[in-house]
């Protein structure tokens, strides 16, 4: 559409007007917009006619549209820079929020954590860890992996570790059991830690893993408790993740109780160095400490077919 102005309203036009569009050039923009080349005007040697002005507008409009489309494409690429309202359209977020992981404190790398090498040898990993900390593990000429394999092969049938079997593994690593409890006994645990004792604790694995979903069901799983920070949180070493976490007493107690309720086995054993006693002597003393726990909770009886077993 064009409008012819009365002569008295027309303004004089300079003899030469140069039209220099920004990059990309109008020819390229027009080509992408599938405009005919006849409608592209890059420069005007004389005063532009109404038709030329309209054609130039078409090319620049195409260029502007392409720039706008390019901008939106980059904003949505890989979800980066999406406009705020797009979050409401993402499945699993605004429409279906996921369960949060349990809040159990700091989760950190720890070179002293012995990571298990098989699905169900966390008991052997815990025995090696405690042997390195309190027993003869550091003086043995084998690697942690070799020690785990030897313990698992000698003391279990490969389907997990009962408290009695863990007691036997610990004796082999120069560590003795001094106390046990089917619950997390905070007083006993704190007293042991204060004299540099350690603990092996049988928990529900999902309760000590910060990546587990809130409703995720874990398995009966051995971890160690080897210290306490200035905020009263226990340092829990997890052979499954290879990391240590800091947990307050309530959360650690819940992890033990959940294992008892869901897996029919759980509890804690306090351990200390055996001070050079023979493996046979350690076994007799340690197994006596664990026997009550095993019989009551079904986690360590030698009648393995009748009781629950640990896995990881």
CORPEFEN-V536380 format. One record per run of one state. SS is the DSSP state (H for helix, E for strand, L for the rest). FROM is the first residue (numbers start at 1). LEN is the number of residues. If there is no record, write none. Layout:
{{SS | FROM | LEN} {SS | FROM | LEN}}
This chain:
{{L | 1 | 6} {H | 7 | 3} {L | 10 | 7} {E | 17 | 1} {L | 18 | 8} {H | 26 | 7} {L | 33 | 4} {H | 37 | 3} {L | 40 | 4} {E | 44 | 1} {L | 45 | 5} {H | 50 | 30} {L | 80 | 4} {H | 84 | 6} {L | 90 | 17} {E | 107 | 3} {L | 110 | 12} {H | 122 | 13} {L | 135 | 2} {H | 137 | 3} {L | 140 | 4} {H | 144 | 12} {L | 156 | 7} {H | 163 | 10} {L | 173 | 2} {E | 175 | 7} {L | 182 | 4} {H | 186 | 9} {L | 195 | 3} {E | 198 | 7} {H | 205 | 3} {L | 208 | 12} {E | 220 | 9} {L | 229 | 5} {E | 234 | 5} {L | 239 | 4} {E | 243 | 5} {L | 248 | 1} {H | 249 | 15} {L | 264 | 3} {E | 267 | 7} {L | 274 | 5} {H | 279 | 19} {L | 298 | 6} {H | 304 | 3} {L | 307 | 6}}
